[in-house]
């Protein structure tokens, strides 16, 4: 993998990896930038991105939205756990199912949306 755009130009088709810390959905991303010479691309750069934020972190963001809180400490109080436990969940690939169930039971947010971020946000 090339370290900068000049190296990518020197080796057409080589990717340059760039990292950004956040995006509109709150997920960290890795941006791969590749320089393609000739052909239909005519010597242009293209970029592709992929999420790198752990699934647990994305679920915690949705839980905070459902409870109407901003801080880990506030969410921990609502869920009856410690701030350290919420912080650890931010780093893992999952959160305890009991958090999802409690949020589902005590708010009007959909369990599917809390878990995956897809479907209807609120229960019908």
Secondary structure as UniProt FT lines:
FT   HELIX           5..10
FT   TURN            12..13
FT   STRAND          15..20
FT   TURN            24..25
FT   STRAND          29..36
FT   HELIX           39..41
FT   STRAND          44..51
FT   HELIX           55..67
FT   HELIX           72..79
FT   HELIX           83..91
FT   HELIX           97..106
FT   HELIX           111..116
//
